[in-house]
């Protein structure tokens, strides 16, 4: 799935970007890195960013009861694919693909069901990680992908509608 047009659309709708992960577990912090990089730089009334660390279940009702229509969960995944590669899609549709690969799958899927009950569209943006050992920081490949995604999100979130008309 070419996710760029979907991300562009979501960045102009009522969307909450949710970063999951654990700062102490190496590449597992990739979702946090992305969300921390956009949270204070968002210039939109309709987009928000939330860092839930590895306890999305503690925030899911706050997110579900909020005004957003879309929830994009950004998380680490380990599928054996190329480090830094990205998987994106509706959470309900990519569930089969990420079944055993999200580093927080139980909380992720439970939260997805709750969000759907509140009529939220739940999305998953997974970044393939390599090292989730205690104490390590983000690996170079993962940080590079995370920085690209962070910059892409910011460019679409903060983009003026007139700029989009002229660019396309």
QUIUR-V113147 format. One record per residue. N is the residue number from 1. SS is DSSP state (@ for helix, = for strand, . for the rest). PSI is psi in degrees with one decimal (none if undefined). D_FIRST is the distance of its C-alpha to the first C-alpha in whole Angstrom. Layout:
N:SS:PSI:D_FIRST  N:SS:PSI:D_FIRST
This chain:
1:.:127.9:0  2:.:106.6:4  3:.:-11.3:6  4:@:-49.5:9  5:@:-33.7:10  6:@:-44.4:10  7:@:-41.5:11  8:@:-43.6:14  9:@:-45.8:15  10:@:-31.8:15  11:.:-13.4:17  12:.:-1.7:20  13:.:179.2:20  14:.:98.5:22  15:=:139.7:20  16:=:120.6:21  17:=:123.3:19  18:=:121.5:21  19:=:129.5:21  20:=:151.5:22  21:.:-176.1:24  22:.:117.3:27  23:.:-26.7:29  24:.:-1.6:31  25:.:47.6:29  26:@:-127.6:27  27:@:-15.3:24  28:@:-19.9:23  29:@:7.4:24  30:@:-41.2:21  31:@:-37.2:20  32:@:-40.2:23  33:@:-44.7:23  34:@:-50.8:21  35:@:-39.9:22  36:@:-31.3:26  37:@:-18.5:25  38:@:-25.8:24  39:@:-50.5:26  40:.:0.8:29  41:.:4.7:27  42:.:128.5:26  43:.:46.8:28  44:.:142.7:26  45:.:-17.4:28  46:.:-8.6:25  47:=:139.0:23  48:=:165.5:24  49:=:138.5:23  50:=:130.2:25  51:=:114.5:26  52:=:4.9:26  53:=:-131.5:27  54:.:26.2:27  55:.:58.2:28  56:@:-29.8:26  57:@:-23.1:28  58:@:-14.1:31  59:.:-10.8:28  60:@:-37.7:26  61:@:-34.8:29  62:@:-44.0:30  63:@:-45.9:26  64:@:-35.9:26  65:.:-5.1:29  66:.:179.6:28  67:.:-8.8:27  68:.:151.3:23  69:.:-27.3:21  70:=:145.7:18  71:=:120.3:18  72:=:112.4:15  73:=:121.6:17  74:=:121.2:16  75:=:161.7:18  76:=:149.6:18  77:=:151.2:17  78:.:93.1:19  79:.:-2.9:17  80:.:3.0:19  81:.:-173.0:16  82:.:129.1:17  83:.:129.0:18  84:.:-8.5:16  85:.:160.3:13  86:=:138.9:10  87:=:130.9:8  88:=:140.8:7  89:=:177.3:7  90:=:136.9:11  91:@:-41.6:13  92:@:-28.5:15  93:@:-32.5:12  94:@:0.0:11  95:@:-42.5:15  96:@:-41.9:15  97:@:-35.3:13  98:@:6.7:15  99:.:-54.1:18  100:.:11.9:20  101:.:-24.4:18  102:=:141.2:18  103:.:-4.8:22  104:.:42.2:23  105:@:-42.2:21  106:@:-51.6:24  107:@:-36.7:25  108:@:-50.2:21  109:@:-37.7:21  110:@:-44.2:24  111:@:-39.0:23  112:@:-41.0:20  113:@:-41.8:23  114:@:-44.8:25  115:@:-41.1:23  116:@:-36.7:22  117:@:-25.6:25  118:.:15.4:26  119:.:32.8:23  120:.:145.4:21  121:=:114.8:17  122:=:129.5:16  123:=:154.3:13  124:=:128.2:12  125:=:102.8:12  126:=:138.4:13  127:=:124.8:14  128:=:126.0:16  129:.:165.5:20  130:.:-50.9:23  131:.:113.5:26  132:.:35.0:27  133:.:152.0:30  134:.:132.8:33  135:.:-14.2:34  136:.:152.1:31  137:.:-171.9:29  138:.:137.0:26  139:.:159.9:25  140:@:-45.0:25  141:@:-41.1:21  142:@:-43.1:20  143:@:-39.9:22  144:@:-46.9:21  145:@:-43.1:17  146:@:-41.4:18  147:@:-38.5:20  148:@:-45.6:17  149:@:-44.1:16  150:@:-48.8:19  151:@:-38.3:20  152:@:-48.1:17  153:@:-48.0:17  154:@:-39.9:21  155:@:-38.6:20  156:@:-39.6:18  157:@:-42.5:21  158:.:5.5:24  159:.:133.0:23  160:.:140.7:26  161:@:-39.2:25  162:@:-37.4:27  163:@:-38.9:25  164:@:-39.3:22  165:@:-44.9:24  166:@:-30.7:25  167:@:-29.7:22  168:.:none:20
